[in-house]
Amino acid sequence: MDRAARIRRKKIVRGKIAGVKSRPRLNVFRSSKHIYAALIDDSLGKTLFSASEKDLKQASKITKMEKAFSVGKAIAEKAGKKGLKKIVFDRAGYLYHGRVKRLAEGAREGGLEF
């Protein structure tokens, strides 16, 4: 995938969405090896909390798709402890496919609504 195309898509997506305290933004970052998720309050410019596959205990024994699903569930669990149910999903210019989609499915299964 062309990096410039992803950056262009990212700007388009971020122009349409913003996270607020009652409905923070779930941002996804995907590298070739890892995947990260963070809940961000854009009104304060602050990251509320984050999760990555590096936090998982069994990370070395499962596939990337399973790791993405687990990261989604982990971020949903952290949000649930803070009483957050509704979020805005920011795919950061990545196509809603593969690991990004699995992370979103894990977050939904964990109880988040978007």
C-alpha positions as a printed NumPy array, in Angstrom:
array([[  0.   ,   0.   ,   0.   ],
       [  1.267,   3.415,  -0.825],
       [  2.039,   5.458,   2.278],
       [  1.024,   8.771,   0.676],
       [ -2.397,   7.349,  -0.178],
       [ -2.907,   6.233,   3.441],
       [ -1.944,   9.67 ,   4.755],
       [ -4.4  ,  11.278,   2.327],
       [ -7.195,   8.952,   3.475],
       [ -6.248,   9.601,   7.107],
       [ -6.732,  13.351,   6.674],
       [-10.136,  12.799,   5.073],
       [-11.289,  10.496,   7.875],
       [ -9.959,  12.776,  10.654],
       [-11.694,  15.776,   9.111],
       [-15.037,  14.085,   9.645],
       [-14.661,  12.669,  13.157],
       [-13.547,  13.879,  16.575],
       [-13.594,  12.298,  19.997],
       [-15.169,  14.033,  22.987],
       [-15.284,  13.044,  26.638],
       [-18.644,  11.264,  26.358],
       [-17.671,   9.561,  23.071],
       [-13.88 ,   9.234,  22.662],
       [-12.117,   8.305,  19.429],
       [-10.699,   4.788,  19.059],
       [ -7.544,   5.259,  17.008],
       [ -5.822,   2.291,  15.353],
       [ -2.178,   2.062,  14.299],
       [ -1.025,  -0.953,  12.349],
       [  2.58 ,  -1.729,  11.508],
       [  3.846,  -4.764,   9.643],
       [  4.43 ,  -6.618,  12.922],
       [  2.215,  -5.043,  15.593],
       [ -1.143,  -3.353,  16.126],
       [ -2.025,  -0.644,  18.633],
       [ -5.28 ,   0.974,  19.775],
       [ -5.861,   4.115,  21.835],
       [ -8.933,   5.934,  23.128],
       [ -8.443,   9.684,  22.694],
       [-10.389,  12.706,  23.953],
       [ -9.773,  15.329,  21.265],
       [-11.41 ,  18.155,  23.243],
       [ -8.612,  17.839,  25.832],
       [ -6.018,  16.542,  23.402],
       [ -5.377,  13.63 ,  25.728],
       [ -5.026,   9.868,  25.372],
       [ -7.302,   8.212,  27.917],
       [ -5.722,   4.765,  27.638],
       [ -4.216,   2.441,  25.09 ],
       [ -3.661,  -1.234,  24.355],
       [ -1.276,  -3.153,  22.165],
       [ -0.446,  -6.738,  21.437],
       [  2.739,  -6.306,  23.473],
       [  0.509,  -6.253,  26.581],
       [ -0.935,  -9.689,  25.79 ],
       [  0.393, -12.712,  27.658],
       [  0.121, -15.281,  24.852],
       [  1.235, -12.868,  22.102],
       [  4.019, -15.054,  20.748],
       [  1.785, -18.08 ,  20.142],
       [ -1.125, -16.609,  18.158],
       [ -1.576, -15.146,  14.681],
       [ -1.707, -11.426,  13.862],
       [ -5.473, -11.613,  13.281],
       [ -6.029, -13.191,  16.705],
       [ -3.752, -10.562,  18.278],
       [ -5.791,  -7.765,  16.684],
       [ -9.024,  -9.289,  18.017],
       [ -7.491,  -9.572,  21.5  ],
       [ -6.308,  -5.949,  21.43 ],
       [ -9.859,  -4.879,  20.546],
       [-11.249,  -6.839,  23.476],
       [ -8.566,  -5.411,  25.799],
       [ -9.354,  -1.795,  24.877],
       [-13.08 ,  -2.506,  25.322],
       [-12.393,  -3.971,  28.759],
       [-10.427,  -0.867,  29.805],
       [-13.204,   1.377,  28.475],
       [-15.821,  -0.633,  30.331],
       [-13.998,  -0.114,  33.624],
       [-14.188,   3.654,  33.029],
       [-17.877,   3.455,  32.138],
       [-17.454,   4.195,  28.413],
       [-19.726,   2.323,  26.019],
       [-19.99 ,   4.544,  22.923],
       [-16.968,   5.534,  20.856],
       [-16.041,   6.875,  17.435],
       [-13.887,   4.51 ,  15.334],
       [-10.854,   6.061,  13.607],
       [ -9.234,   3.644,  11.196],
       [ -6.473,   6.212,  10.475],
       [ -6.575,   5.796,   6.715],
       [ -6.243,   2.012,   6.787],
       [ -8.814,   0.074,   4.821],
       [-11.514,  -1.546,   6.958],
       [-10.192,  -4.994,   6.192],
       [ -8.046,  -7.639,   7.807],
       [ -6.469,  -6.752,  11.166],
       [ -8.249,  -3.387,  11.447],
       [-11.601,  -5.116,  10.973],
       [-10.713,  -7.825,  13.511],
       [ -9.732,  -5.176,  16.088],
       [-13.116,  -3.484,  15.585],
       [-14.918,  -6.825,  15.929],
       [-13.047,  -7.515,  19.173],
       [-13.986,  -4.089,  20.528],
       [-17.636,  -4.671,  19.633],
       [-17.605,  -8.089,  21.266],
       [-16.064,  -6.481,  24.352],
       [-19.077,  -4.165,  24.633],
       [-18.18 ,  -0.985,  22.737],
       [-20.717,   0.603,  20.386],
       [-19.739,   2.516,  17.263]])
